[in-house]
């Protein structure tokens, strides 16, 4: 389950975001850069305002780091109750500070990498060896675009997958906007971090806007208690009429992507294992209509989610059959609670004077997150 991190500048903002449901309250001075540190006095006041209602984290500032000051601040923050502290990591920083960081007992560390600075994912293994709790991707220069402008969803999926394999918490941040949320949920990060999207006029140096916090909070599904065996439902959305409240077979919207051409590693013949081939996707999702107004982001199922599902599946590597691609795209999209059914049509170009391929239809089983087959037509290798 993905949690929401809200970066705040002081105790007043901390009180607002924790009341509105932020899972992690992150202390950061946005005026001082991507990892601007707040003073220890402000941190202490903010921790008091949170009062244990959510987890907390704090930035240790941007490099270059003074070893003595870094350790002193990290220990001071941990002593006052901050759950994790964040610092920028790259190969030179870890080479210089590795020994002292590995000996920093009692302090949970999160390593920050920057999407606009060609992050090296091989460093994740070193973070694990040094005892880090997790790693996050962010953007250093906030004027150069958001996270997805620098790393495609396939690379973000690689980052999160590597973190899971190493038992590291994975986090994604970097000028994220509301439309990014459903796209990034596809790669299953442990944390999504926000600052600008929560502020007035989306200005990360402005004050927190409660309405903006509520919007982001509503877009990230809530974690349900382990003892609850019922389907995952965001009860705040239900109360707002954004989900539920209609017959499941009632009003449906058709969201589609047509004629999306990608280069894929596909084919069962030996000669096909050394080439890439052009494949065309037509995907249509029947989506349960939300009760909210159509200009509310919470009511939208974005075609970007379909595009990203295709990119993720194609990015996994070689597959023998177009049927495999179709099934995997359908499976990803049917995880979305509002998707009732999926049609996936895939055509390989260049095999004949025309196209060959497959079309499948899958729908969500009644009362279940699983899909059942509606039948397959036009099968072909």
DRENKOLTOR-650077 format. One record per residue (C-alpha): x, y, z. Coordinates in steps of 0.001 Angstrom, whole numbers, plus 500000, padded with zeros to 6 digits. Example, Ala and Ser with C-alpha at 12.3 -4.5 7.8 and 13.67 -1.06 7.14 Angstrom:
<atoms>
512300495500507800
513670498940507140
</atoms>
This chain:
<atoms>
500000500000500000
501349503409499030
501494506105501701
501272509871501311
504187512056502418
503510515782502859
506459518155503184
505833521025505605
507777524088506701
506570524496510284
504305523310513077
501185525007511705
501495523218508369
502286519961510142
499060520243512098
497042520799508920
498405517867506908
498243515375509740
494624516327510418
493823515794506719
495344512337506645
498996512540505604
500732509278506492
504160510917506821
504840514522507811
508135515581506288
509998518597507669
511689520606504941
512437524241504131
511441524504500459
513123527902500199
516508526263500713
516432523669497946
515259520123497410
516536519014500835
516442522286502737
516652521606506466
514434523312509031
515932524467512317
515888522110515273
513477524461517080
510982524311514215
511401520543514028
510680520214517746
507521522320517451
506331520345514437
506887517016516180
504789518317519064
502027519356516633
501985515915515016
501740514325518467
502326510815517212
499376510841514803
501582510038511816
505161509155511011
507662511967510617
510758512562508538
513193515436508142
515700516573505543
519330517045506528
520081519652503861
521879519510500541
525486518369500086
528360518836500463
528016517602504017
530167518367507005
530495514991508681
530387516245512254
527405518554511674
525530515887509717
525845513328512473
524941515851515167
521772516953513370
520713513406512547
521075512311516158
519280515418517441
516315514842515129
516092511182516088
516260512077519775
513265514417519496
511178511706517821
511705512083514053
511237508610512560
513520508969509517
516076511485508263
516867512100504598
520145512960502919
521363513089499329
523398510079498253
525721509512495333
528891507490494954
531301510210496229
529082510955499254
528870507293500216
532621506842499700
533338509758502020
530618509233504642
529952505496504424
531825504471507584
530241507091509797
526748506488508388
526962502745508983
527789503503512611
524876505898513064
522859503617515327
519365504510516383
518763506734513341
516703505527510362
518236506887507151
516620507415503752
518894508066500782
517716510661498260
518589510276494572
517732512845491924
516013511984488654
517458515030486908
521029513995487785
521217510525486182
520678508465489336
522703505298489724
520410502501490919
523381500245491677
523858502400494791
520726500847496302
522696497753497292
525258499957499054
522493501744500940
521243498381502161
524751497390503285
525107500674505181
521867500080507052
519617502592505275
515885502119505773
514936503256502281
515582505309499168
513626508013497363
513764509557493924
513232513314493771
514184516179491455
516940518619492380
516056521533490076
512336522235490475
512326524507487410
513185521675485029
509998519668485301
508499516960487434
509731513418488050
508090511872484973
509768514450482746
513131512909483652
512456509197484148
509885507118482295
507528504871484168
509572501788483186
512655503186484960
510584504137487990
509272500591488082
512863499303488040
513707501528490992
510750500352493068
511317496709492142
514982496880493152
514039498476496460
511530495704497143
514146493049496346
516527494682498846
513796495211501466
514238498972501233
511366501431501465
510835503035498042
509668506620497603
508882508830494624
508725512617494706
509699515543492514
507150518246491690
504440515599491491
500983516737490411
497550515220490956
497416513537487500
500703511771488299
499219509861491232
497268507102489421
500170506638487013
502752506224489770
500534503881491777
501090501366488955
504731500903490019
503768500349493685
506032502767495548
505858502632499325
505649506425499497
504587509281497220
505936512662498355
504406516086497730
505092519741498401
504113522039495530
500891520129494784
499770520807498372
500408524559498312
498442527589497219
498794528175493478
501024525078493412
503910527228494614
506103525050496838
507255528131498762
503684529205499547
501550528021502453
499735524699502540
496283524721500901
493928522337502754
491795521705499653
494887520668497701
495905518295500496
492448516687500457
492638516183496681
495965514348496859
494866512365499905
491721511208498108
493713510014495082
495847507621497166
493907504601498469
493873504221502220
495408501266503955
492807499013505512
493281497079508774
494779493609508325
491767492080510060
489387493573507502
488712491023504787
486354493283502860
487331494834499491
489599497879499608
487379500951499766
488355504546500425
485501505462502743
486179509200502336
485601508866498615
482469506835499253
481147509545501548
481839512166498892
479982510131496302
483115509631494221
482858505842494315
479988503533494974
476426504733495240
475589503390491776
474769500020490397
477974498349489227
476397497770485823
475052501314485605
476730504215483892
480029503326482290
482570505464480461
484767504073477707
488369505256478000
490555504204475110
493953504301473450
493994503535469740
496865502905467322
499634503179469935
502763501825468239
505659500523470330
508876498643469692
508715495303471495
510961492298472031
508490489626470984
508334486366469086
508729482623469589
511145482038466697
514879482126467356
515451484920464833
512925487073466717
515005487003469898
517643489309468417
515324491944466940
512606494312468032
509286494492466220
506617497150465837
503431496314467687
500167498271467682
497921498457470741
494221499298470854
492975499227474459
489540500155475756
488528500250479410
484915500339480563
485084502420483724
482354502857486325
481287506468486234
482013508561489310
479339510769490857
481703513720491041
481697516419488400
483739515564485311
486260518366485971
487253516824489319
490503514859489091
489084512283491484
486423511375488925
488850510778486063
490319507500484844
493178508769482706
494260507303479377
497808507851480700
497226504866482995
496541502712479929
499635504020478147
501803503386481204
500427499860481631
501478499113478045
504926500640478601
505409498622481784
504503495329480138
506626495933477034
509488497113479252
509662493823481151
511692492180478398
511223489531475727
507975487587475495
507084484894473015
503445485682472347
501218488691471823
498687486885474016
501093487309476933
501293491061476370
497518491324476154
496891489333479330
499435491331481327
498075494710480201
494546493608481087
495656492316484489
497310495621485405
494313497716484406
491781495483486151
493538496240489438
491934499694489266
488801499566491389
486577501373488886
487541499382485796
484765496914484944
486179495378481777
489081495639479357
489455495017475643
493038494648474413
493782494344470695
497433493841469708
498726493647466145
502223492794464919
503322494741461869
505695493461459218
504730489798459419
502404489976456407
501070492683454114
498736493793456870
498725492763460492
498315489681462664
497505489643466336
495088488946469109
492152490566470824
491059489649474333
488259490860476555
488413490555480304
486107491814483018
486161492057486770
484343489178488412
481337490289490435
482372491206493977
486009490350493307
489207491992492129
489834489043489833
488988489097486152
487093486475484223
487389485763480523
484872487081478054
486471485068475265
489294485514472802
488969486226469084
491356486834466205
494154484836467816
497491484799466108
501201484571466845
</atoms>
